[in-house]
């Protein structure tokens, strides 16, 4: 796993419009879910240690980071993750 800073590429986290970063993170999540569906949630790419399950989790966290940035700009509402079932 990536450690404390979960964004895929922390060096690039503030480069480009936040909307484009949200699209990019969503595309990465879609790819991770597709790999999990095709090859199994516990499987992993031979060149990586993270399982598909971990990559999906990290993708969701990355999206939430960008979502929170948009919420801070009052573009999207804040969401309470603990309220979800």
HTML snippet that shows the backbone in 3Dmol.js (N, CA, C, O; Angstrom):
<script src="https://3Dmol.org/build/3Dmol-min.js"></script>
<div id="view" style="width:600px;height:400px;position:relative"></div>
<script>
const pdb = `
ATOM      1  N   UNK A   1       0.853  -1.171   0.000  1.00  0.00           N
ATOM      2  CA  UNK A   1       0.000   0.000   0.000  1.00  0.00           C
ATOM      3  C   UNK A   1       0.901   1.237   0.000  1.00  0.00           C
ATOM      4  O   UNK A   1       2.100   1.144   0.264  1.00  0.00           O
ATOM      5  N   UNK A   2       0.324   2.363  -0.291  1.00  0.00           N
ATOM      6  CA  UNK A   2       1.126   3.560  -0.517  1.00  0.00           C
ATOM      7  C   UNK A   2       1.546   4.291   0.744  1.00  0.00           C
ATOM      8  O   UNK A   2       2.377   5.195   0.655  1.00  0.00           O
ATOM      9  N   UNK A   3       1.030   3.960   1.890  1.00  0.00           N
ATOM     10  CA  UNK A   3       1.437   4.647   3.109  1.00  0.00           C
ATOM     11  C   UNK A   3       0.495   5.770   3.476  1.00  0.00           C
ATOM     12  O   UNK A   3      -0.675   5.764   3.092  1.00  0.00           O
ATOM     13  N   UNK A   4       1.015   6.749   4.235  1.00  0.00           N
ATOM     14  CA  UNK A   4       0.159   7.817   4.761  1.00  0.00           C
ATOM     15  C   UNK A   4      -0.451   8.674   3.674  1.00  0.00           C
ATOM     16  O   UNK A   4      -1.647   8.963   3.721  1.00  0.00           O
ATOM     17  N   UNK A   5       0.338   9.088   2.697  1.00  0.00           N
ATOM     18  CA  UNK A   5      -0.203   9.897   1.607  1.00  0.00           C
ATOM     19  C   UNK A   5      -0.696   8.950   0.528  1.00  0.00           C
ATOM     20  O   UNK A   5       0.109   8.371  -0.201  1.00  0.00           O
ATOM     21  N   UNK A   6      -2.009   8.782   0.415  1.00  0.00           N
ATOM     22  CA  UNK A   6      -2.580   7.764  -0.445  1.00  0.00           C
ATOM     23  C   UNK A   6      -2.768   8.191  -1.887  1.00  0.00           C
ATOM     24  O   UNK A   6      -3.047   7.345  -2.736  1.00  0.00           O
ATOM     25  N   UNK A   7      -2.628   9.459  -2.193  1.00  0.00           N
ATOM     26  CA  UNK A   7      -2.785   9.870  -3.585  1.00  0.00           C
ATOM     27  C   UNK A   7      -1.754   9.138  -4.435  1.00  0.00           C
ATOM     28  O   UNK A   7      -0.611   8.954  -4.018  1.00  0.00           O
ATOM     29  N   UNK A   8      -2.166   8.722  -5.628  1.00  0.00           N
ATOM     30  CA  UNK A   8      -1.307   7.917  -6.486  1.00  0.00           C
ATOM     31  C   UNK A   8       0.042   8.567  -6.744  1.00  0.00           C
ATOM     32  O   UNK A   8       1.078   7.909  -6.649  1.00  0.00           O
ATOM     33  N   UNK A   9       0.037   9.818  -7.060  1.00  0.00           N
ATOM     34  CA  UNK A   9       1.261  10.535  -7.372  1.00  0.00           C
ATOM     35  C   UNK A   9       1.241  11.863  -6.625  1.00  0.00           C
ATOM     36  O   UNK A   9       0.827  12.878  -7.186  1.00  0.00           O
ATOM     37  N   UNK A  10       1.683  11.873  -5.360  1.00  0.00           N
ATOM     38  CA  UNK A  10       1.592  13.096  -4.543  1.00  0.00           C
ATOM     39  C   UNK A  10       2.248  14.311  -5.203  1.00  0.00           C
ATOM     40  O   UNK A  10       1.802  15.440  -4.997  1.00  0.00           O
ATOM     41  N   UNK A  11       3.285  14.093  -5.983  1.00  0.00           N
ATOM     42  CA  UNK A  11       3.968  15.200  -6.650  1.00  0.00           C
ATOM     43  C   UNK A  11       3.024  15.946  -7.595  1.00  0.00           C
ATOM     44  O   UNK A  11       3.176  17.149  -7.808  1.00  0.00           O
ATOM     45  N   UNK A  12       2.055  15.231  -8.157  1.00  0.00           N
ATOM     46  CA  UNK A  12       1.160  15.813  -9.155  1.00  0.00           C
ATOM     47  C   UNK A  12      -0.220  16.152  -8.605  1.00  0.00           C
ATOM     48  O   UNK A  12      -1.102  16.533  -9.375  1.00  0.00           O
ATOM     49  N   UNK A  13      -0.437  16.024  -7.290  1.00  0.00           N
ATOM     50  CA  UNK A  13      -1.781  16.135  -6.739  1.00  0.00           C
ATOM     51  C   UNK A  13      -2.432  17.492  -6.949  1.00  0.00           C
ATOM     52  O   UNK A  13      -3.660  17.578  -6.952  1.00  0.00           O
ATOM     53  N   UNK A  14      -1.656  18.554  -7.124  1.00  0.00           N
ATOM     54  CA  UNK A  14      -2.236  19.888  -7.310  1.00  0.00           C
ATOM     55  C   UNK A  14      -2.044  20.432  -8.723  1.00  0.00           C
ATOM     56  O   UNK A  14      -2.287  21.614  -8.966  1.00  0.00           O
ATOM     57  N   UNK A  15      -1.613  19.589  -9.650  1.00  0.00           N
ATOM     58  CA  UNK A  15      -1.386  20.042 -11.022  1.00  0.00           C
ATOM     59  C   UNK A  15      -2.653  19.804 -11.840  1.00  0.00           C
ATOM     60  O   UNK A  15      -3.201  18.702 -11.850  1.00  0.00           O
ATOM     61  N   UNK A  16      -3.101  20.833 -12.511  1.00  0.00           N
ATOM     62  CA  UNK A  16      -4.282  20.737 -13.360  1.00  0.00           C
ATOM     63  C   UNK A  16      -5.558  21.028 -12.597  1.00  0.00           C
ATOM     64  O   UNK A  16      -5.578  21.031 -11.366  1.00  0.00           O
ATOM     65  N   UNK A  17      -6.624  21.273 -13.346  1.00  0.00           N
ATOM     66  CA  UNK A  17      -7.914  21.555 -12.709  1.00  0.00           C
ATOM     67  C   UNK A  17      -8.395  20.347 -11.904  1.00  0.00           C
ATOM     68  O   UNK A  17      -8.188  19.198 -12.294  1.00  0.00           O
ATOM     69  N   UNK A  18      -9.026  20.629 -10.800  1.00  0.00           N
ATOM     70  CA  UNK A  18      -9.495  19.563  -9.917  1.00  0.00           C
ATOM     71  C   UNK A  18     -10.494  18.654 -10.636  1.00  0.00           C
ATOM     72  O   UNK A  18     -10.548  17.457 -10.354  1.00  0.00           O
ATOM     73  N   UNK A  19     -11.274  19.197 -11.547  1.00  0.00           N
ATOM     74  CA  UNK A  19     -12.234  18.375 -12.281  1.00  0.00           C
ATOM     75  C   UNK A  19     -11.524  17.320 -13.136  1.00  0.00           C
ATOM     76  O   UNK A  19     -11.981  16.181 -13.232  1.00  0.00           O
ATOM     77  N   UNK A  20     -10.414  17.705 -13.750  1.00  0.00           N
ATOM     78  CA  UNK A  20      -9.648  16.755 -14.568  1.00  0.00           C
ATOM     79  C   UNK A  20      -9.022  15.690 -13.678  1.00  0.00           C
ATOM     80  O   UNK A  20      -8.966  14.519 -14.054  1.00  0.00           O
ATOM     81  N   UNK A  21      -8.552  16.090 -12.502  1.00  0.00           N
ATOM     82  CA  UNK A  21      -7.988  15.112 -11.569  1.00  0.00           C
ATOM     83  C   UNK A  21      -9.057  14.130 -11.100  1.00  0.00           C
ATOM     84  O   UNK A  21      -8.767  12.949 -10.905  1.00  0.00           O
ATOM     85  N   UNK A  22     -10.301  14.606 -10.914  1.00  0.00           N
ATOM     86  CA  UNK A  22     -11.384  13.705 -10.528  1.00  0.00           C
ATOM     87  C   UNK A  22     -11.658  12.694 -11.643  1.00  0.00           C
ATOM     88  O   UNK A  22     -11.860  11.511 -11.368  1.00  0.00           O
ATOM     89  N   UNK A  23     -11.666  13.147 -12.887  1.00  0.00           N
ATOM     90  CA  UNK A  23     -11.860  12.246 -14.026  1.00  0.00           C
ATOM     91  C   UNK A  23     -10.755  11.200 -14.071  1.00  0.00           C
ATOM     92  O   UNK A  23     -11.025  10.017 -14.279  1.00  0.00           O
ATOM     93  N   UNK A  24      -9.517  11.629 -13.879  1.00  0.00           N
ATOM     94  CA  UNK A  24      -8.385  10.703 -13.917  1.00  0.00           C
ATOM     95  C   UNK A  24      -8.489   9.658 -12.803  1.00  0.00           C
ATOM     96  O   UNK A  24      -8.266   8.471 -13.039  1.00  0.00           O
ATOM     97  N   UNK A  25      -8.825  10.098 -11.605  1.00  0.00           N
ATOM     98  CA  UNK A  25      -8.964   9.158 -10.491  1.00  0.00           C
ATOM     99  C   UNK A  25     -10.117   8.192 -10.727  1.00  0.00           C
ATOM    100  O   UNK A  25     -10.015   7.014 -10.386  1.00  0.00           O
ATOM    101  N   UNK A  26     -11.213   8.678 -11.308  1.00  0.00           N
ATOM    102  CA  UNK A  26     -12.344   7.802 -11.617  1.00  0.00           C
ATOM    103  C   UNK A  26     -11.937   6.745 -12.648  1.00  0.00           C
ATOM    104  O   UNK A  26     -12.332   5.584 -12.537  1.00  0.00           O
ATOM    105  N   UNK A  27     -11.154   7.144 -13.641  1.00  0.00           N
ATOM    106  CA  UNK A  27     -10.685   6.194 -14.654  1.00  0.00           C
ATOM    107  C   UNK A  27      -9.796   5.126 -14.021  1.00  0.00           C
ATOM    108  O   UNK A  27      -9.884   3.952 -14.381  1.00  0.00           O
ATOM    109  N   UNK A  28      -8.943   5.526 -13.083  1.00  0.00           N
ATOM    110  CA  UNK A  28      -8.088   4.552 -12.396  1.00  0.00           C
ATOM    111  C   UNK A  28      -8.922   3.585 -11.565  1.00  0.00           C
ATOM    112  O   UNK A  28      -8.615   2.395 -11.502  1.00  0.00           O
ATOM    113  N   UNK A  29      -9.975   4.090 -10.927  1.00  0.00           N
ATOM    114  CA  UNK A  29     -10.855   3.222 -10.150  1.00  0.00           C
ATOM    115  C   UNK A  29     -11.585   2.242 -11.068  1.00  0.00           C
ATOM    116  O   UNK A  29     -11.696   1.058 -10.748  1.00  0.00           O
ATOM    117  N   UNK A  30     -12.077   2.724 -12.195  1.00  0.00           N
ATOM    118  CA  UNK A  30     -12.758   1.852 -13.151  1.00  0.00           C
ATOM    119  C   UNK A  30     -11.823   0.731 -13.597  1.00  0.00           C
ATOM    120  O   UNK A  30     -12.229  -0.429 -13.675  1.00  0.00           O
ATOM    121  N   UNK A  31     -10.586   1.077 -13.886  1.00  0.00           N
ATOM    122  CA  UNK A  31      -9.616   0.058 -14.302  1.00  0.00           C
ATOM    123  C   UNK A  31      -9.382  -0.960 -13.189  1.00  0.00           C
ATOM    124  O   UNK A  31      -9.312  -2.160 -13.457  1.00  0.00           O
ATOM    125  N   UNK A  32      -9.262  -0.504 -11.958  1.00  0.00           N
ATOM    126  CA  UNK A  32      -9.022  -1.414 -10.835  1.00  0.00           C
ATOM    127  C   UNK A  32     -10.202  -2.355 -10.623  1.00  0.00           C
ATOM    128  O   UNK A  32     -10.002  -3.546 -10.385  1.00  0.00           O
ATOM    129  N   UNK A  33     -11.432  -1.841 -10.707  1.00  0.00           N
ATOM    130  CA  UNK A  33     -12.615  -2.684 -10.530  1.00  0.00           C
ATOM    131  C   UNK A  33     -12.715  -3.690 -11.682  1.00  0.00           C
ATOM    132  O   UNK A  33     -13.080  -4.846 -11.468  1.00  0.00           O
ATOM    133  N   UNK A  34     -12.395  -3.256 -12.888  1.00  0.00           N
ATOM    134  CA  UNK A  34     -12.414  -4.154 -14.042  1.00  0.00           C
ATOM    135  C   UNK A  34     -11.431  -5.294 -13.853  1.00  0.00           C
ATOM    136  O   UNK A  34     -11.763  -6.448 -14.123  1.00  0.00           O
ATOM    137  N   UNK A  35     -10.221  -4.985 -13.391  1.00  0.00           N
ATOM    138  CA  UNK A  35      -9.212  -6.029 -13.145  1.00  0.00           C
ATOM    139  C   UNK A  35      -9.682  -6.987 -12.065  1.00  0.00           C
ATOM    140  O   UNK A  35      -9.487  -8.197 -12.184  1.00  0.00           O
ATOM    141  N   UNK A  36     -10.301  -6.461 -11.008  1.00  0.00           N
ATOM    142  CA  UNK A  36     -10.806  -7.315  -9.932  1.00  0.00           C
ATOM    143  C   UNK A  36     -11.892  -8.257 -10.453  1.00  0.00           C
ATOM    144  O   UNK A  36     -11.915  -9.436 -10.102  1.00  0.00           O
ATOM    145  N   UNK A  37     -12.789  -7.735 -11.289  1.00  0.00           N
ATOM    146  CA  UNK A  37     -13.873  -8.554 -11.836  1.00  0.00           C
ATOM    147  C   UNK A  37     -13.331  -9.633 -12.777  1.00  0.00           C
ATOM    148  O   UNK A  37     -13.842 -10.752 -12.807  1.00  0.00           O
ATOM    149  N   UNK A  38     -12.309  -9.293 -13.531  1.00  0.00           N
ATOM    150  CA  UNK A  38     -11.760 -10.239 -14.512  1.00  0.00           C
ATOM    151  C   UNK A  38     -10.856 -11.281 -13.873  1.00  0.00           C
ATOM    152  O   UNK A  38     -10.938 -12.464 -14.204  1.00  0.00           O
ATOM    153  N   UNK A  39      -9.993 -10.847 -12.959  1.00  0.00           N
ATOM    154  CA  UNK A  39      -8.934 -11.732 -12.467  1.00  0.00           C
ATOM    155  C   UNK A  39      -9.065 -12.130 -11.005  1.00  0.00           C
ATOM    156  O   UNK A  39      -8.306 -12.965 -10.514  1.00  0.00           O
ATOM    157  N   UNK A  40     -10.032 -11.530 -10.306  1.00  0.00           N
ATOM    158  CA  UNK A  40     -10.239 -11.866  -8.903  1.00  0.00           C
ATOM    159  C   UNK A  40      -9.768 -10.754  -7.986  1.00  0.00           C
ATOM    160  O   UNK A  40      -8.770 -10.084  -8.247  1.00  0.00           O
ATOM    161  N   UNK A  41     -10.515 -10.576  -6.901  1.00  0.00           N
ATOM    162  CA  UNK A  41     -10.224  -9.493  -5.954  1.00  0.00           C
ATOM    163  C   UNK A  41      -8.910  -9.714  -5.220  1.00  0.00           C
ATOM    164  O   UNK A  41      -8.224  -8.749  -4.883  1.00  0.00           O
ATOM    165  N   UNK A  42      -8.555 -10.948  -4.970  1.00  0.00           N
ATOM    166  CA  UNK A  42      -7.320 -11.238  -4.233  1.00  0.00           C
ATOM    167  C   UNK A  42      -6.104 -11.382  -5.122  1.00  0.00           C
ATOM    168  O   UNK A  42      -4.988 -11.533  -4.625  1.00  0.00           O
ATOM    169  N   UNK A  43      -6.301 -11.338  -6.433  1.00  0.00           N
ATOM    170  CA  UNK A  43      -5.197 -11.472  -7.378  1.00  0.00           C
ATOM    171  C   UNK A  43      -4.418 -10.162  -7.472  1.00  0.00           C
ATOM    172  O   UNK A  43      -4.895  -9.124  -7.013  1.00  0.00           O
ATOM    173  N   UNK A  44      -3.231 -10.205  -8.059  1.00  0.00           N
ATOM    174  CA  UNK A  44      -2.440  -9.002  -8.272  1.00  0.00           C
ATOM    175  C   UNK A  44      -1.619  -9.142  -9.537  1.00  0.00           C
ATOM    176  O   UNK A  44      -1.343 -10.250  -9.996  1.00  0.00           O
ATOM    177  N   UNK A  45      -1.237  -8.016 -10.090  1.00  0.00           N
ATOM    178  CA  UNK A  45      -0.361  -7.996 -11.268  1.00  0.00           C
ATOM    179  C   UNK A  45       1.000  -8.533 -10.850  1.00  0.00           C
ATOM    180  O   UNK A  45       1.452  -8.252  -9.740  1.00  0.00           O
ATOM    181  N   UNK A  46       1.661  -9.295 -11.708  1.00  0.00           N
ATOM    182  CA  UNK A  46       2.961  -9.852 -11.328  1.00  0.00           C
ATOM    183  C   UNK A  46       4.012  -8.803 -10.946  1.00  0.00           C
ATOM    184  O   UNK A  46       4.932  -9.102 -10.185  1.00  0.00           O
ATOM    185  N   UNK A  47       3.883  -7.592 -11.464  1.00  0.00           N
ATOM    186  CA  UNK A  47       4.875  -6.550 -11.171  1.00  0.00           C
ATOM    187  C   UNK A  47       4.519  -5.714  -9.950  1.00  0.00           C
ATOM    188  O   UNK A  47       5.265  -4.802  -9.596  1.00  0.00           O
ATOM    189  N   UNK A  48       3.378  -6.008  -9.287  1.00  0.00           N
ATOM    190  CA  UNK A  48       2.935  -5.205  -8.144  1.00  0.00           C
ATOM    191  C   UNK A  48       2.638  -6.110  -6.965  1.00  0.00           C
ATOM    192  O   UNK A  48       2.342  -7.293  -7.131  1.00  0.00           O
ATOM    193  N   UNK A  49       2.719  -5.545  -5.783  1.00  0.00           N
ATOM    194  CA  UNK A  49       2.393  -6.302  -4.581  1.00  0.00           C
ATOM    195  C   UNK A  49       0.935  -6.132  -4.173  1.00  0.00           C
ATOM    196  O   UNK A  49       0.357  -7.034  -3.567  1.00  0.00           O
ATOM    197  N   UNK A  50       0.321  -4.969  -4.501  1.00  0.00           N
ATOM    198  CA  UNK A  50      -1.047  -4.699  -4.073  1.00  0.00           C
ATOM    199  C   UNK A  50      -2.027  -5.625  -4.790  1.00  0.00           C
ATOM    200  O   UNK A  50      -1.923  -5.846  -5.997  1.00  0.00           O
ATOM    201  N   UNK A  51      -2.974  -6.158  -4.031  1.00  0.00           N
ATOM    202  CA  UNK A  51      -4.041  -6.961  -4.654  1.00  0.00           C
ATOM    203  C   UNK A  51      -5.026  -6.029  -5.346  1.00  0.00           C
ATOM    204  O   UNK A  51      -5.031  -4.819  -5.121  1.00  0.00           O
ATOM    205  N   UNK A  52      -5.853  -6.620  -6.189  1.00  0.00           N
ATOM    206  CA  UNK A  52      -6.897  -5.829  -6.850  1.00  0.00           C
ATOM    207  C   UNK A  52      -7.822  -5.191  -5.817  1.00  0.00           C
ATOM    208  O   UNK A  52      -8.277  -4.064  -6.012  1.00  0.00           O
ATOM    209  N   UNK A  53      -8.103  -5.892  -4.730  1.00  0.00           N
ATOM    210  CA  UNK A  53      -8.929  -5.343  -3.659  1.00  0.00           C
ATOM    211  C   UNK A  53      -8.286  -4.070  -3.099  1.00  0.00           C
ATOM    212  O   UNK A  53      -8.965  -3.061  -2.909  1.00  0.00           O
ATOM    213  N   UNK A  54      -6.986  -4.120  -2.838  1.00  0.00           N
ATOM    214  CA  UNK A  54      -6.277  -2.953  -2.311  1.00  0.00           C
ATOM    215  C   UNK A  54      -6.269  -1.806  -3.309  1.00  0.00           C
ATOM    216  O   UNK A  54      -6.403  -0.646  -2.919  1.00  0.00           O
ATOM    217  N   UNK A  55      -6.113  -2.112  -4.591  1.00  0.00           N
ATOM    218  CA  UNK A  55      -6.107  -1.062  -5.608  1.00  0.00           C
ATOM    219  C   UNK A  55      -7.470  -0.383  -5.721  1.00  0.00           C
ATOM    220  O   UNK A  55      -7.541   0.824  -5.950  1.00  0.00           O
ATOM    221  N   UNK A  56      -8.546  -1.145  -5.563  1.00  0.00           N
ATOM    222  CA  UNK A  56      -9.883  -0.545  -5.571  1.00  0.00           C
ATOM    223  C   UNK A  56     -10.038   0.359  -4.353  1.00  0.00           C
ATOM    224  O   UNK A  56     -10.526   1.483  -4.469  1.00  0.00           O
ATOM    225  N   UNK A  57      -9.627  -0.124  -3.199  1.00  0.00           N
ATOM    226  CA  UNK A  57      -9.702   0.694  -1.984  1.00  0.00           C
ATOM    227  C   UNK A  57      -8.904   1.986  -2.140  1.00  0.00           C
ATOM    228  O   UNK A  57      -9.394   3.065  -1.804  1.00  0.00           O
ATOM    229  N   UNK A  58      -7.690   1.881  -2.645  1.00  0.00           N
ATOM    230  CA  UNK A  58      -6.859   3.069  -2.843  1.00  0.00           C
ATOM    231  C   UNK A  58      -7.488   4.018  -3.866  1.00  0.00           C
ATOM    232  O   UNK A  58      -7.409   5.237  -3.715  1.00  0.00           O
ATOM    233  N   UNK A  59      -8.109   3.464  -4.899  1.00  0.00           N
ATOM    234  CA  UNK A  59      -8.787   4.298  -5.888  1.00  0.00           C
ATOM    235  C   UNK A  59      -9.943   5.076  -5.271  1.00  0.00           C
ATOM    236  O   UNK A  59     -10.148   6.250  -5.579  1.00  0.00           O
ATOM    237  N   UNK A  60     -10.690   4.418  -4.405  1.00  0.00           N
ATOM    238  CA  UNK A  60     -11.792   5.109  -3.727  1.00  0.00           C
ATOM    239  C   UNK A  60     -11.268   6.217  -2.826  1.00  0.00           C
ATOM    240  O   UNK A  60     -11.839   7.306  -2.777  1.00  0.00           O
ATOM    241  N   UNK A  61     -10.193   5.944  -2.121  1.00  0.00           N
ATOM    242  CA  UNK A  61      -9.606   6.959  -1.237  1.00  0.00           C
ATOM    243  C   UNK A  61      -9.127   8.149  -2.060  1.00  0.00           C
ATOM    244  O   UNK A  61      -9.340   9.298  -1.672  1.00  0.00           O
ATOM    245  N   UNK A  62      -8.483   7.881  -3.193  1.00  0.00           N
ATOM    246  CA  UNK A  62      -8.017   8.971  -4.061  1.00  0.00           C
ATOM    247  C   UNK A  62      -9.186   9.831  -4.535  1.00  0.00           C
ATOM    248  O   UNK A  62      -9.089  11.058  -4.559  1.00  0.00           O
ATOM    249  N   UNK A  63     -10.288   9.187  -4.912  1.00  0.00           N
ATOM    250  CA  UNK A  63     -11.471   9.940  -5.345  1.00  0.00           C
ATOM    251  C   UNK A  63     -12.000  10.795  -4.195  1.00  0.00           C
ATOM    252  O   UNK A  63     -12.397  11.941  -4.407  1.00  0.00           O
ATOM    253  N   UNK A  64     -12.009  10.253  -2.997  1.00  0.00           N
ATOM    254  CA  UNK A  64     -12.499  11.018  -1.845  1.00  0.00           C
ATOM    255  C   UNK A  64     -11.616  12.227  -1.547  1.00  0.00           C
ATOM    256  O   UNK A  64     -12.120  13.271  -1.132  1.00  0.00           O
ATOM    257  N   UNK A  65     -10.309  12.099  -1.753  1.00  0.00           N
ATOM    258  CA  UNK A  65      -9.425  13.257  -1.588  1.00  0.00           C
ATOM    259  C   UNK A  65      -9.833  14.381  -2.536  1.00  0.00           C
ATOM    260  O   UNK A  65      -9.939  15.539  -2.132  1.00  0.00           O
ATOM    261  N   UNK A  66     -10.061  14.026  -3.803  1.00  0.00           N
ATOM    262  CA  UNK A  66     -10.441  15.032  -4.797  1.00  0.00           C
ATOM    263  C   UNK A  66     -11.845  15.558  -4.498  1.00  0.00           C
ATOM    264  O   UNK A  66     -12.100  16.755  -4.627  1.00  0.00           O
ATOM    265  N   UNK A  67     -12.758  14.666  -4.099  1.00  0.00           N
ATOM    266  CA  UNK A  67     -14.123  15.087  -3.735  1.00  0.00           C
ATOM    267  C   UNK A  67     -14.057  16.128  -2.629  1.00  0.00           C
ATOM    268  O   UNK A  67     -14.724  17.160  -2.701  1.00  0.00           O
ATOM    269  N   UNK A  68     -13.252  15.860  -1.604  1.00  0.00           N
ATOM    270  CA  UNK A  68     -13.128  16.801  -0.493  1.00  0.00           C
ATOM    271  C   UNK A  68     -12.575  18.145  -0.948  1.00  0.00           C
ATOM    272  O   UNK A  68     -12.963  19.189  -0.424  1.00  0.00           O
ATOM    273  N   UNK A  69     -11.677  18.122  -1.913  1.00  0.00           N
ATOM    274  CA  UNK A  69     -11.168  19.376  -2.455  1.00  0.00           C
ATOM    275  C   UNK A  69     -12.287  20.159  -3.140  1.00  0.00           C
ATOM    276  O   UNK A  69     -12.391  21.374  -2.969  1.00  0.00           O
ATOM    277  N   UNK A  70     -13.118  19.470  -3.912  1.00  0.00           N
ATOM    278  CA  UNK A  70     -14.257  20.136  -4.554  1.00  0.00           C
ATOM    279  C   UNK A  70     -15.277  20.601  -3.520  1.00  0.00           C
ATOM    280  O   UNK A  70     -15.888  21.657  -3.684  1.00  0.00           O
ATOM    281  N   UNK A  71     -15.463  19.830  -2.467  1.00  0.00           N
ATOM    282  CA  UNK A  71     -16.381  20.250  -1.399  1.00  0.00           C
ATOM    283  C   UNK A  71     -15.849  21.491  -0.702  1.00  0.00           C
ATOM    284  O   UNK A  71     -16.624  22.366  -0.317  1.00  0.00           O
ATOM    285  N   UNK A  72     -14.545  21.575  -0.536  1.00  0.00           N
ATOM    286  CA  UNK A  72     -13.938  22.760   0.070  1.00  0.00           C
ATOM    287  C   UNK A  72     -14.146  24.005  -0.774  1.00  0.00           C
ATOM    288  O   UNK A  72     -14.165  25.121  -0.254  1.00  0.00           O
ATOM    289  N   UNK A  73     -14.302  23.813  -2.068  1.00  0.00           N
ATOM    290  CA  UNK A  73     -14.577  24.939  -2.982  1.00  0.00           C
ATOM    291  C   UNK A  73     -16.074  25.150  -3.156  1.00  0.00           C
ATOM    292  O   UNK A  73     -16.505  25.962  -3.975  1.00  0.00           O
ATOM    293  N   UNK A  74     -16.856  24.418  -2.384  1.00  0.00           N
ATOM    294  CA  UNK A  74     -18.319  24.485  -2.402  1.00  0.00           C
ATOM    295  C   UNK A  74     -18.896  24.131  -3.767  1.00  0.00           C
ATOM    296  O   UNK A  74     -19.935  24.657  -4.167  1.00  0.00           O
ATOM    297  N   UNK A  75     -18.219  23.243  -4.474  1.00  0.00           N
ATOM    298  CA  UNK A  75     -18.715  22.735  -5.752  1.00  0.00           C
ATOM    299  C   UNK A  75     -19.581  21.506  -5.505  1.00  0.00           C
ATOM    300  O   UNK A  75     -20.623  21.339  -6.139  1.00  0.00           O
ATOM    301  N   UNK A  76     -19.155  20.652  -4.592  1.00  0.00           N
ATOM    302  CA  UNK A  76     -19.888  19.444  -4.222  1.00  0.00           C
ATOM    303  C   UNK A  76     -20.169  19.486  -2.728  1.00  0.00           C
ATOM    304  O   UNK A  76     -19.442  20.133  -1.975  1.00  0.00           O
ATOM    305  N   UNK A  77     -21.225  18.795  -2.295  1.00  0.00           N
ATOM    306  CA  UNK A  77     -21.495  18.759  -0.855  1.00  0.00           C
ATOM    307  C   UNK A  77     -20.523  17.824  -0.151  1.00  0.00           C
ATOM    308  O   UNK A  77     -20.017  16.871  -0.743  1.00  0.00           O
ATOM    309  N   UNK A  78     -20.273  18.110   1.114  1.00  0.00           N
ATOM    310  CA  UNK A  78     -19.499  17.190   1.924  1.00  0.00           C
ATOM    311  C   UNK A  78     -20.341  15.945   2.152  1.00  0.00           C
ATOM    312  O   UNK A  78     -21.563  16.023   2.284  1.00  0.00           O
ATOM    313  N   UNK A  79     -19.678  14.802   2.196  1.00  0.00           N
ATOM    314  CA  UNK A  79     -20.398  13.567   2.457  1.00  0.00           C
ATOM    315  C   UNK A  79     -19.919  12.967   3.762  1.00  0.00           C
ATOM    316  O   UNK A  79     -18.730  13.005   4.078  1.00  0.00           O
ATOM    317  N   UNK A  80     -20.835  12.422   4.504  1.00  0.00           N
ATOM    318  CA  UNK A  80     -20.495  11.746   5.752  1.00  0.00           C
ATOM    319  C   UNK A  80     -20.349  10.261   5.483  1.00  0.00           C
ATOM    320  O   UNK A  80     -21.347   9.561   5.309  1.00  0.00           O
ATOM    321  N   UNK A  81     -19.134   9.778   5.447  1.00  0.00           N
ATOM    322  CA  UNK A  81     -18.890   8.381   5.112  1.00  0.00           C
ATOM    323  C   UNK A  81     -19.428   7.449   6.195  1.00  0.00           C
ATOM    324  O   UNK A  81     -19.797   6.314   5.894  1.00  0.00           O
ATOM    325  N   UNK A  82     -19.479   7.889   7.408  1.00  0.00           N
ATOM    326  CA  UNK A  82     -19.951   7.026   8.481  1.00  0.00           C
ATOM    327  C   UNK A  82     -21.465   6.825   8.398  1.00  0.00           C
ATOM    328  O   UNK A  82     -21.994   5.914   9.035  1.00  0.00           O
ATOM    329  N   UNK A  83     -22.170   7.655   7.628  1.00  0.00           N
ATOM    330  CA  UNK A  83     -23.625   7.540   7.497  1.00  0.00           C
ATOM    331  C   UNK A  83     -24.022   6.474   6.478  1.00  0.00           C
ATOM    332  O   UNK A  83     -25.172   6.034   6.453  1.00  0.00           O
ATOM    333  N   UNK A  84     -23.072   6.059   5.636  1.00  0.00           N
ATOM    334  CA  UNK A  84     -23.398   5.096   4.575  1.00  0.00           C
ATOM    335  C   UNK A  84     -23.576   3.701   5.176  1.00  0.00           C
ATOM    336  O   UNK A  84     -22.882   3.329   6.122  1.00  0.00           O
ATOM    337  N   UNK A  85     -24.514   2.936   4.614  1.00  0.00           N
ATOM    338  CA  UNK A  85     -24.735   1.561   5.072  1.00  0.00           C
ATOM    339  C   UNK A  85     -23.869   0.599   4.301  1.00  0.00           C
ATOM    340  O   UNK A  85     -23.916  -0.606   4.546  1.00  0.00           O
TER     341      UNK A  85
END
`;
const viewer = $3Dmol.createViewer("view");
viewer.addModel(pdb, "pdb");
viewer.setStyle({}, {cartoon: {color: "spectrum"}});
viewer.zoomTo();
viewer.render();
</script>
